[in-house]
C-alpha cells in the first residue's frame, strides 16, 4: 500500500524581525523578479545624490507594475516621485501611447528622477511635474481621467490627495495609498504623530464613503511592516 501523504497542521507562529522578512523578500524575488541593471542604477544614482532610501521595495514595485498591467492602464498619476524608482515600474506597464504624470515637490529629487527615467528609456511617456503635490493635482483637468493613481507622498496630506484622486480617477479606476500601516502603529491608540494621524484621517473619511470600495492590505518585507490602501472608484 502506498504511503499516505502527511497532512500539515496549522503553522505555529514564531517571533520574527525585519531581517527575517528581508530574507523572505530576497528569496521570493530570486524566483519571480530577474536582476535589473536599470532599476539598480536608479537606486544607486538616488543614493549617490543623497536622496532618502524610502522608495518602494522591489516586490512592491513589481506589484504596482502588475496592477497597472492587469487593468490595462493607459494614464497613471503618481503623487510623490522621489528618484523615480516606482515611476519606472509603473512606466514600464504602459502601452506605447500611454502616459504617466508624476508629482514631486523637491526640485533636486525631480532632477534625479528625470535622469533615472531617461536611463530607463521612459522620458517620452513620463512627465515629472515639480511643485506641491496637492496644488499640482488641483491644476489637472478632470475631463481626461486617470486609470490608476498611486499616492506615496507626505502622509499628513493623505486625505487631501485622496479627495483630488477621486476627482481625477475614472469609474472603475484604482487608487493606491502607500505606508498606511506603519508597523501597526496606526491601530495603536497610544501612538500618535503627524504621519499616523494623516492615515487615520483618511480611514475616517473612507468609512461610509460611497464613492469608493476600499481595503487595507498589510505588507511585510525588506522595508519592514507596513501596507497600503487599495480603492476602486465606484
C-alpha positions in Angstrom: 0.0 0.0 0.0 1.3 3.4 -0.9 2.3 5.6 1.9 -0.3 8.3 2.7 1.0 11.9 2.5 1.4 13.8 5.7 -1.2 16.5 6.2 0.4 19.6 7.5 -1.3 21.2 10.5 -1.7 24.8 11.3 1.6 26.7 11.2 3.0 27.6 14.6 3.7 31.3 14.9 7.2 32.4 15.8 8.7 35.7 16.6 10.2 37.4 13.5 12.1 40.6 12.8 12.8 42.7 9.7 15.9 40.6 8.9 13.6 37.6 8.6 11.3 39.4 6.2 14.1 40.9 4.2 15.5 37.4 3.7 12.0 36.2 2.7 11.7 39.0 0.1 15.1 38.2 -1.3 14.2 34.5 -1.6 10.9 35.0 -3.4 12.3 37.8 -5.6 15.1 35.4 -6.7 12.4 33.3 -8.4 10.0 35.9 -9.6 11.9 39.1 -10.4 15.1 39.0 -12.6 18.1 41.1 -11.9 17.5 44.6 -13.5 20.6 46.8 -14.1 18.3 49.8 -14.9 16.4 49.7 -11.6 19.7 49.0 -9.7 21.2 52.1 -11.4 18.2 54.2 -10.4 18.6 53.3 -6.7 22.4 53.8 -6.9 22.0 57.2 -8.6 19.4 58.2 -6.0 21.7 57.2 -3.1 24.7 59.0 -4.7 22.7 62.2 -4.8 21.7 61.9 -1.2 18.0 61.0 -1.6 16.4 59.2 1.3 16.2 55.4 0.9 12.4 55.3 1.2 11.5 54.1 -2.3 9.1 51.1 -2.6 10.7 47.7 -2.3 11.4 45.6 -5.4 8.4 43.4 -4.7 6.1 46.4 -4.2 7.4 47.9 -7.4 6.6 44.7 -9.3 3.2 44.6 -7.6 2.4 48.2 -8.9 3.6 47.1 -12.4 1.3 44.1 -12.3 -1.7 46.0 -11.0 -1.3 48.6 -13.8 -1.0 45.9 -16.4 -4.0 44.0 -15.0 -6.3 47.0 -15.6 -4.6 47.9 -18.8 -3.8 51.3 -17.6 -3.0 54.0 -20.2 -2.9 57.0 -17.9 -1.3 56.9 -14.5 -0.8 59.6 -11.9 1.8 59.3 -9.2 2.0 61.6 -6.2 5.5 61.6 -4.8 8.3 60.8 -7.3 11.4 60.7 -5.1 14.1 59.3 -7.5 11.6 57.7 -9.9 12.1 54.0 -8.8 8.3 53.3 -8.6 7.8 55.6 -11.6 10.0 53.3 -13.7 7.9 50.2 -12.6 4.7 52.0 -13.5 6.0 53.5 -16.7 7.1 50.0 -17.9 3.5 48.8 -17.6 2.2 51.4 -20.1 1.5 50.7 -23.8 3.4 52.8 -26.4 0.8 55.5 -26.3 0.4 55.5 -22.5 1.4 58.3 -20.1 2.4 58.8 -16.5 2.4 62.1 -14.7 4.4 62.1 -11.5 4.4 64.9 -9.0 7.4 65.9 -6.9 7.8 68.8 -4.5 11.6 68.7 -4.3 13.4 70.0 -7.4 16.6 68.0 -6.7 14.6 64.8 -6.4 12.8 65.6 -9.6 16.1 66.2 -11.4 17.4 62.8 -10.2 14.2 61.1 -11.2 14.4 62.6 -14.7 17.9 61.2 -15.1 16.7 57.8 -14.0 13.7 57.9 -16.3 15.9 58.9 -19.2 18.3 56.0 -18.4 15.2 53.7 -18.4 14.1 54.9 -21.8 10.9 56.3 -20.4 11.2 60.1 -20.8 8.7 60.2 -23.7 5.9 58.8 -21.6 6.8 60.0 -18.1 6.3 63.7 -17.2 7.7 65.0 -13.9 5.8 68.0 -12.5 7.7 70.0 -9.8 5.6 71.6 -7.1 3.5 70.9 -4.0 1.6 67.7 -4.7 -1.9 68.8 -3.8 -1.6 72.1 -5.6 -0.4 70.3 -8.7 -3.3 67.9 -8.5 -5.8 70.7 -8.4 -4.4 72.1 -11.6 -5.0 68.8 -13.5 -8.3 68.8 -15.5 -10.9 66.3 -14.5 -12.0 65.6 -18.1 -9.1 63.4 -19.0 -9.4 60.7 -16.3 -6.6 58.5 -15.0 -6.8 54.7 -14.8 -4.5 54.4 -11.8 -3.3 56.8 -9.1 -0.5 55.9 -6.7 -0.2 58.2 -3.7 3.2 58.0 -1.9 3.9 61.5 -0.6 3.7 63.3 2.8 1.3 61.3 5.0 -0.4 64.3 6.8 -1.8 65.3 3.3 -3.2 61.8 2.6 -6.9 62.9 2.8 -6.3 66.0 0.5 -4.6 63.8 -2.0 -7.3 61.2 -1.9 -10.1 63.7 -2.4 -8.4 65.0 -5.5 -7.7 61.5 -6.7 -11.4 60.7 -6.6 -12.0 63.7 -8.9 -9.3 62.6 -11.3 -9.8 58.8 -11.5 -12.2 57.2 -13.9 -15.0 54.9 -12.7 -13.6 51.5 -12.1 -10.1 53.1 -11.7 -7.7 52.2 -8.9 -6.2 54.4 -6.2 -3.4 53.0 -4.1 -2.1 54.8 -1.0 1.2 53.6 0.4 2.6 53.5 4.0 -0.8 53.2 5.9 0.1 50.5 8.5 3.3 51.9 9.8 4.5 48.9 11.8 0.9 48.6 13.3 1.1 51.9 15.0 -1.9 53.4 13.2 -4.1 50.9 15.1 -2.4 51.6 18.4 -4.3 54.4 20.3 -1.2 55.2 22.3 0.7 56.0 19.2 0.4 59.4 17.6 2.3 61.6 15.2 1.5 63.6 12.1 2.0 60.7 9.8 -0.2 58.4 11.8 -2.9 61.0 12.1 -2.7 61.5 8.4 -3.6 57.9 7.8 -6.3 57.9 10.5 -7.9 61.0 8.9 -8.1 59.1 5.6 -9.5 56.0 7.2 -12.2 58.0 8.9 -13.2 59.7 5.7 -13.3 56.3 3.9 -15.7 54.9 6.4 -19.1 55.0 4.7 -17.7 56.7 1.5 -20.0 55.5 -1.3 -17.7 56.8 -4.0 -15.1 54.1 -3.5 -14.7 50.5 -2.3 -11.5 50.1 -0.4 -9.5 47.8 1.8 -6.1 47.9 3.7 -3.5 45.3 2.8 -0.7 44.8 5.3 2.7 44.0 3.8 5.9 42.6 5.4 9.2 42.6 3.6 12.6 44.2 3.2 11.1 47.6 4.0 9.6 46.3 7.3 6.0 46.0 8.3 3.6 48.4 6.5 0.8 48.3 4.0 -1.3 50.2 1.6 -5.0 51.1 1.0 -6.4 49.8 -2.3 -9.5 51.5 -3.5 -11.7 51.3 -6.6 -13.8 54.2 -7.8 -17.5 53.4 -8.0 
